[in-house]
Amino acid sequence: MRDYKDLFYQSSGAFGPIGTLMMLVFGAAAAATVGAVYGALTYWIPFVYLNFFGTIGLGLAAGGAVYLGAVFGKVRNTTVSGLGGVVAGLAALWGAWVVWIYVVTADADTGVILLSPASIWRAMGVIGAHGVWSIGRSSSTPVSGTTLYVVWVIEALIVLGVSAFISHVFMVRKPFCERCNSWVNRKNSLPKLSPPEDASTLDGLDDGDISGILTLEGNPMGSMHLQVDLQACRTCDEMHLMSISAVVESRNDKGEKETSTSCLLKNMRLSAADYQALLAFKGAAPASPPVPAPAPTPAAAVDPQSPPGPEA
């Protein structure tokens, strides 16, 4: 079996100061902007349970912004991108609190804009002691004190955790060609392939042998199929990768189509020849059923009452 490092793509973990700065600036600026919108919406939409999903969305937006910044800055280090997600999450929370405090105080005809974290922290203490919102239409007592502080802490942890997770995971899945200093963006997908009848058909993949894939039939009629995805560098002829997923299609009780995907193999390195062979592969033709041999022709029956033929 070939060594794992030789058989599968692994990120170099490289990053530069300029690229990292680009990632942080872009991620923080975008996250703060989305956070400002979130801060206003959480005040104008007084539904605590709906705001929970908004909190998750804010974390997703912050993490996605860091991912885009890392792509622009060519940051391949997942630890750095994950820390960038934390920074963007803090920027998102800052933007949310700046706008939320302004909206809350604007109702009291003051409209205070606080930008420094220290002043925001002090305002949180004052607001937290009295409370602003309540749970349920029948309740007129606002949530305040320890309960409100716990809610705010959970909100902050969700934003920071989701942002860091998204910015980390997205970078793990994106291959980079070090030779050309560019991301691998050329993508192609093979037609649906039938799963092998014998599991050992694909054992050769452990050694980088793709011949088993080239025996799989195309256009399967069943609910399960294999999806083979190819990636290659647009510039050089050295970076070629293959991923394989098992896809199961079904219908739920309502008759709606559902798809479940399981990754079987991710970013396996290919030679240029194997890449071209897979790129041209459309699925093996189904095996033809055996043709039955024709039935033997029965010998002519002899009528015992017929007269014998003339003697020679």
C-alpha positions, 0 to 999 in steps of 0.5 A: 500500500502506498504511503498516505501522504503520497496517495492523498492531497495534504495542505502545506499549511502555508500562509503569508503576512499579507494574505493573513492581513487580507483575510482578517480585514475582509473577514472582520469588516464583512462580519461587522456589517452583517452583525450590525444588521443582526443587531437591528433585527434582533430588536425589531423582531422580538421573537427569542426563538427566531433570534436563535437561528439568526445567531447561527446565521451570524456565525455562518456569515462571519465564518464564510467571510473569513473563508473568502478572505483566506481564498483571496489571501491564499491562506492554506493554514487551517489553524490560522483560518480558524483563529481568523474565524474567532476574530471575525466572530468578535467583529460580528458581535461588536457590530451587533452590540453597537447597533443594538445599543443605539436602537435601544437608546433611540427609543428613549430619545438618546440614540447613544453610539458606543464604539469602544469595547469598554463602553459597550461592556459598561452599557451591557451591565446597565441594560442587563440589570434592568432588562429589555425583552420578556419571554411570552406575550403574557409576561410583562417582566423583562428578563434581566440579571444572571439569566440575561447574562447567560443568554448573552454568553450563549449567544456569543459562544454560538457566534464564535464557535460557528464562525471558527468551525466554518472557516476551519472546515472550508479550508480543509476541503480546498486543495491548492497547487503550490507549484502554480501558487493558485487554488485548484478550481477545475472540476469535472464529475463523471456520470453516475456509476453503479456500485461494484457487486464485489467490494474487492473491485475497488481494493486497488485504490489503496495503491492508487490503481483506478482500474476497478473504477473503469469496470463499473457500469454507468447510468444505474437504475437502482437507488444507490450510485457512486459519484466520482468527482475530479479536480485539476490545476488549470495551469500545470499538468501535475495536480490531479485529484479524485473524490468518490461519494456514495449517494442514496436516493429515497422518498420520504412519507410525503413522497418527496425525494431525499438524497444522502451522501457519504464520502468514501474517498477525498482528494486522492492524487492521480497521474495525468494519464489516469486523470485523462482516462477517468475524464473520458470514462462514461461508464462500462456497458452492462454485461450482456446476458448469455444467449441460450444455445439453439435447441437441437433439430429432432431427427425425421421420424420413420413411418413403420407402415411406409413401403421400403425404398427400391433396392439397388 
